Amino acid sequence: MNRLKKNVSASFAGNVVYAISQWLLIILLAKLGGEQILGLYALALAVVSPVFALTNMNLRAVQATDAEKPVNFDSYGRFRYLSSISSMLKNSFRRQSQKLTSPSSWP
């Protein structure tokens, strides 16, 4: 039980650090890039995030809180790698099929 508490705490701390880094990235984009760059970033996140969220399947938290360790880390890593590759392929095919214009041609 003590190990589970430690793993949940580590997972929570990782999520907090990730959230803070995302906020800092948005602040930097707003300050240094302006409204247009921030808007492009928001559009990119809106298009790409759902696909990555579906293929991610919250594996980080599952692996961190897996107290009995019936599945080894390599299996999680391989599955995460394959799902990330499939997400990137899905997003690149989506881009080709929708023929989105490049940001350089936007006003």
C-alpha positions as a Markdown table, in Angstrom:
| # | Residue | x | y | z |
|---|---|---|---|---|
| 1 | Met | 0.0 | 0.0 | 0.0 |
| 2 | Asn | 2.9 | 2.3 | 0.8 |
| 3 | Arg | 4.3 | 1.8 | -2.7 |
| 4 | Leu | 0.9 | 2.7 | -4.3 |
| 5 | Lys | 0.9 | 6.0 | -2.3 |
| 6 | Lys | 4.4 | 6.8 | -3.5 |
| 7 | Asn | 3.5 | 6.0 | -7.1 |
| 8 | Val | 0.3 | 8.1 | -7.0 |
| 9 | Ser | 2.2 | 11.0 | -5.5 |
| 10 | Ala | 4.8 | 10.7 | -8.2 |
| 11 | Ser | 2.1 | 10.6 | -10.9 |
| 12 | Phe | 0.4 | 13.7 | -9.4 |
| 13 | Ala | 3.7 | 15.6 | -9.2 |
| 14 | Gly | 4.4 | 14.8 | -12.8 |
| 15 | Asn | 1.0 | 16.0 | -13.9 |
| 16 | Val | 1.5 | 19.3 | -11.9 |
| 17 | Val | 4.9 | 19.9 | -13.6 |
| 18 | Tyr | 3.4 | 19.2 | -17.0 |
| 19 | Ala | 0.5 | 21.6 | -16.4 |
| 20 | Ile | 2.8 | 24.4 | -15.3 |
| 21 | Ser | 5.1 | 23.9 | -18.3 |
| 22 | Gln | 2.1 | 24.1 | -20.6 |
| 23 | Trp | 1.0 | 27.4 | -19.0 |
| 24 | Leu | 4.5 | 28.8 | -19.3 |
| 25 | Leu | 4.6 | 27.8 | -22.9 |
| 26 | Ile | 1.4 | 29.7 | -23.6 |
| 27 | Ile | 2.7 | 32.7 | -21.7 |
| 28 | Leu | 5.9 | 32.7 | -23.7 |
| 29 | Leu | 4.0 | 32.3 | -27.0 |
| 30 | Ala | 1.8 | 35.2 | -26.1 |
| 31 | Lys | 4.6 | 37.5 | -25.0 |
| 32 | Leu | 7.1 | 36.6 | -27.7 |
| 33 | Gly | 5.0 | 35.6 | -30.7 |
| 34 | Gly | 1.9 | 37.7 | -30.4 |
| 35 | Glu | -1.8 | 36.9 | -31.1 |
| 36 | Gln | -1.3 | 35.2 | -34.4 |
| 37 | Ile | 1.2 | 32.7 | -33.2 |
| 38 | Leu | -0.9 | 32.0 | -30.1 |
| 39 | Gly | -3.9 | 31.4 | -32.3 |
| 40 | Leu | -2.0 | 29.0 | -34.5 |
| 41 | Tyr | -0.8 | 27.1 | -31.5 |
| 42 | Ala | -4.4 | 26.9 | -30.2 |
| 43 | Leu | -5.6 | 25.6 | -33.6 |
| 44 | Ala | -2.8 | 23.0 | -33.7 |
| 45 | Leu | -3.7 | 21.8 | -30.3 |
| 46 | Ala | -7.4 | 21.6 | -31.1 |
| 47 | Val | -6.7 | 19.5 | -34.2 |
| 48 | Val | -4.0 | 17.2 | -32.8 |
| 49 | Ser | -4.9 | 16.8 | -29.1 |
| 50 | Pro | -8.0 | 14.6 | -29.4 |
| 51 | Val | -6.1 | 12.0 | -31.5 |
| 52 | Phe | -3.2 | 11.9 | -29.0 |
| 53 | Ala | -5.6 | 11.7 | -26.0 |
| 54 | Leu | -7.4 | 8.7 | -27.5 |
| 55 | Thr | -4.2 | 6.8 | -28.3 |
| 56 | Asn | -2.5 | 7.8 | -25.0 |
| 57 | Met | -5.0 | 5.9 | -22.9 |
| 58 | Asn | -3.5 | 7.4 | -19.7 |
| 59 | Leu | -0.7 | 4.9 | -19.7 |
| 60 | Arg | 1.6 | 7.1 | -17.6 |
| 61 | Ala | -0.8 | 7.0 | -14.7 |
| 62 | Val | -1.6 | 3.3 | -15.2 |
| 63 | Gln | 2.0 | 2.3 | -15.2 |
| 64 | Ala | 2.9 | 4.5 | -12.2 |
| 65 | Thr | 0.0 | 3.2 | -10.0 |
| 66 | Asp | 0.4 | -0.4 | -11.0 |
| 67 | Ala | 1.3 | -1.8 | -7.6 |
| 68 | Glu | 1.6 | -5.5 | -8.5 |
| 69 | Lys | 3.6 | -4.9 | -11.7 |
| 70 | Pro | 2.1 | -7.8 | -13.7 |
| 71 | Val | 3.2 | -6.0 | -16.9 |
| 72 | Asn | 6.8 | -4.9 | -17.2 |
| 73 | Phe | 7.8 | -1.4 | -18.2 |
| 74 | Asp | 9.1 | -2.4 | -21.6 |
| 75 | Ser | 5.6 | -3.5 | -22.6 |
| 76 | Tyr | 4.1 | -0.1 | -21.5 |
| 77 | Gly | 7.0 | 1.7 | -23.4 |
| 78 | Arg | 6.5 | -0.3 | -26.6 |
| 79 | Phe | 2.8 | 0.2 | -26.6 |
| 80 | Arg | 3.1 | 3.9 | -25.9 |
| 81 | Tyr | 5.7 | 4.2 | -28.7 |
| 82 | Leu | 3.4 | 2.4 | -31.2 |
| 83 | Ser | 0.4 | 4.5 | -30.2 |
| 84 | Ser | 2.3 | 7.7 | -30.5 |
| 85 | Ile | 3.5 | 6.7 | -34.0 |
| 86 | Ser | -0.1 | 5.8 | -35.0 |
| 87 | Ser | -1.3 | 9.2 | -33.7 |
| 88 | Met | 1.3 | 11.1 | -35.7 |
| 89 | Leu | 0.4 | 9.1 | -38.8 |
| 90 | Lys | -3.3 | 9.7 | -38.2 |
| 91 | Asn | -2.7 | 13.5 | -37.8 |
| 92 | Ser | -0.5 | 13.7 | -40.9 |
| 93 | Phe | -3.2 | 11.8 | -43.0 |
| 94 | Arg | -5.8 | 14.2 | -41.6 |
| 95 | Arg | -3.8 | 17.1 | -42.7 |
| 96 | Gln | -3.4 | 15.8 | -46.2 |
| 97 | Ser | -7.0 | 14.9 | -46.5 |
| 98 | Gln | -8.3 | 18.2 | -45.3 |
| 99 | Lys | -5.7 | 20.2 | -47.3 |
| 100 | Leu | -5.3 | 22.8 | -44.5 |
| 101 | Thr | -3.5 | 25.9 | -45.7 |
| 102 | Ser | 0.0 | 26.6 | -44.4 |
| 103 | Pro | 0.3 | 29.2 | -41.6 |
| 104 | Ser | 2.5 | 31.4 | -43.9 |
| 105 | Ser | -0.5 | 32.0 | -46.2 |
| 106 | Trp | -2.8 | 33.1 | -43.4 |
| 107 | Pro | -3.3 | 36.8 | -42.8 |
